[in-house]
Amino acid sequence: MSTAINRRALLKTLGLAAGVSLSPSCRRAIESGADLSAPPTGGSLSDPQLEIIAALADMIIPETDTPGAIQAGVPAFVHSVVVDWYTPAERQIFLDGLAGLEADSLGRWSVSYVDLDRAQQARLLAELEPPSEGGPEGLSLAALAMPPAASGELPFYLKLKELTVLGYYTSELAAGTELEYQPIPGRYDGDARLSASGRQWVR
C-alpha cells in the first residue's frame, strides 16, 4: 500500500473521528494520490526557506517520547503542498509569512530564525498566532479544523498549523505511534474497549 493511499485513508478516518475541515488545496493534495513525501514537481523553495519550515515544524510538534514532525517527514510534505498544490495567492501568503518571520528575527537579534535558541523561536511563533488560538504548544488532530468554508486567504500561521498537523497525522510514522494503525482490518469486535489501546483506530 502506497504512502499516498495511506494518507487518503487516514484523512477519511481522522476526519470522521475529529470533525476535521481542511482548506481546499490541502484536501486536493491529499485526495490526489500523489506522493507528498517526494520532491515537488512544480519547482522548489530555497534552502533557507526549507530550513525555516523545518525549524517551525519542529517547534510545533517536537520529538518527545514519540516521533516529532521532523522524523515524520513533515517538512517534505509542506514543501510539496506549497509548491505543487497551493494556488499562487496561497503560496504568496505562505512565502510572505516566512519572509516576515525571518525579517523579524534578523531585526531583533541579527540572526536567522533557525539560529535562534528555542525560547526565542517559540516567542516569535507565538506572536504569529491569532489571539483566539491559544498557545503553539499541544497542537493535536483537533487543531486541523479550519474555519467553515476555509479559503486560500487564511493567514500564514493558520496555513503553517494546518500543513504541519496534517502532514504529521497522515504520515505512516505518526499513524503507527500516535494512533493505533491497522493497514488491514482485523476481526470484528462489537465489544471492544478503548482502554485496551487508548488510541483512535485508523486503517
C-alpha positions in Angstrom: 0.0 0.0 0.0 1.5 3.3 -1.0 2.0 6.3 1.3 -0.4 8.3 -0.8 -3.2 5.7 -0.4 -2.4 5.6 3.3 -2.8 9.3 3.6 -6.2 9.3 1.9 -7.4 6.5 4.1 -6.1 8.2 7.2 -7.6 11.5 6.3 -11.0 9.9 5.8 -11.0 8.1 9.1 -9.5 11.0 11.1 -11.9 13.5 9.5 -14.9 11.4 10.6 -13.4 11.0 14.1 -12.5 14.6 14.8 -14.8 16.6 12.6 -11.8 17.8 10.6 -12.3 20.5 8.0 -9.5 21.3 5.6 -8.7 24.1 3.2 -9.4 23.1 -0.4 -5.8 23.0 -1.5 -4.8 20.6 1.3 -7.8 18.4 0.6 -6.9 18.3 -3.2 -3.4 17.4 -2.4 -4.3 14.5 0.0 -7.0 13.1 -2.3 -4.8 13.3 -5.4 -3.0 10.1 -4.8 0.3 11.9 -5.3 3.3 11.0 -3.1 3.5 14.1 -0.9 6.8 13.0 0.6 8.5 13.2 -2.8 10.2 16.4 -4.1 7.7 18.8 -5.7 7.4 18.7 -9.5 6.5 22.4 -10.0 9.7 24.0 -8.7 11.4 24.2 -5.4 11.7 26.5 -2.4 15.2 27.8 -1.4 17.4 26.0 1.1 17.0 28.9 3.7 13.2 28.7 3.3 13.2 24.9 3.8 15.4 25.3 6.9 12.9 27.8 8.4 10.0 25.4 7.6 11.8 22.6 9.3 12.5 24.7 12.4 8.9 25.8 12.6 7.6 22.3 12.2 9.9 21.1 14.9 8.7 23.9 17.2 5.0 22.9 16.7 5.5 19.1 17.0 8.8 18.4 18.7 10.2 14.9 19.3 9.3 13.7 22.8 8.6 10.1 23.7 7.0 9.8 20.2 8.5 11.0 16.9 8.2 14.6 16.1 7.5 16.5 12.8 11.0 16.1 11.5 11.0 12.3 12.0 7.6 12.1 10.3 8.8 13.9 7.2 6.6 17.0 7.7 9.0 19.5 6.0 8.9 17.5 2.8 5.1 17.3 3.0 4.9 21.1 3.5 7.3 21.7 0.6 5.2 19.5 -1.8 1.9 21.1 -0.9 3.1 24.7 -1.0 4.9 24.3 -4.4 2.6 21.9 -6.2 -0.9 22.3 -4.7 -1.3 25.9 -3.3 -2.8 28.5 -5.6 -0.5 31.4 -6.4 -2.3 33.5 -3.9 -1.9 30.9 -1.1 1.7 30.4 -2.0 2.4 34.1 -1.8 0.8 34.4 1.6 2.9 31.5 2.9 6.1 32.8 1.5 5.5 36.3 2.7 4.9 34.9 6.1 8.2 33.0 6.1 10.0 36.2 4.9 8.3 38.3 7.6 9.3 35.9 10.3 12.9 35.9 9.1 12.9 39.7 8.9 11.6 39.9 12.4 14.3 37.6 13.7 17.1 39.5 11.9 15.7 42.8 13.1 15.5 41.8 16.8 18.5 39.5 17.2 20.6 39.9 13.9 20.4 36.2 13.2 18.3 33.9 11.1 15.2 32.2 12.8 16.9 28.9 12.5 19.9 30.1 14.6 17.7 31.5 17.5 17.5 29.5 20.7 14.3 27.6 21.4 12.8 30.2 23.7 13.3 32.9 21.0 11.9 30.7 18.3 8.9 29.9 20.5 8.3 33.6 21.2 8.2 34.6 17.5 6.0 31.6 16.7 3.6 32.6 19.5 3.4 36.1 18.2 2.1 34.9 14.9 -1.0 33.3 16.4 -4.4 34.9 16.3 -5.4 35.7 19.9 -8.1 33.0 20.0 -5.8 30.2 19.0 -4.2 29.6 22.4 -0.5 28.6 22.7 1.5 26.8 20.0 2.2 24.0 22.4 0.0 20.9 22.5 -1.4 21.1 18.9 -3.4 18.0 18.2 -5.5 16.4 15.5 -8.4 18.7 16.5 -6.2 21.6 15.6 -6.6 20.6 11.9 -10.1 22.0 11.9 -10.2 25.1 9.7 -13.0 27.8 9.8 -16.1 26.8 7.8 -15.6 27.2 4.1 -12.0 28.0 4.6 -10.4 29.6 1.6 -6.9 30.3 0.4 -7.0 33.6 2.2 -6.1 32.1 5.6 -3.2 33.9 7.2 0.3 32.4 7.4 0.1 31.0 10.9 -3.1 29.0 10.1 -1.6 27.7 6.9 1.5 26.6 8.8 -0.5 24.9 11.5 -2.7 23.1 9.0 0.2 21.8 7.0 2.2 20.7 10.0 -0.5 18.9 11.8 -2.0 17.4 8.6 1.4 16.2 7.4 2.2 14.7 10.8 -1.0 12.8 11.5 -1.3 11.5 8.0 2.3 10.2 8.0 2.9 6.5 8.3 5.3 7.0 11.2 2.8 9.0 13.3 0.0 6.7 12.5 1.9 3.9 14.0 2.8 5.7 17.2 0.3 8.4 18.0 -2.6 6.4 16.6 -3.4 2.7 16.5 -2.8 1.9 12.9 -4.3 -1.1 11.2 -3.4 -1.3 7.5 -5.5 -4.4 7.1 -8.7 -4.6 9.2 -8.8 -7.4 11.8 -11.7 -9.3 13.1 -14.9 -7.5 14.1 -15.2 -7.0 17.9 -18.5 -5.5 18.9 -17.5 -5.0 22.5 -14.0 -3.5 22.0 -12.8 -1.4 24.9 -11.0 1.9 24.2 -9.0 1.4 27.4 -7.3 -1.7 25.8 -5.4 0.5 23.3 -6.1 4.1 24.5 -5.8 5.4 20.9 -8.1 6.1 18.0 -8.1 3.3 15.4 -7.3 4.2 11.8 -6.8 2.0 8.8 
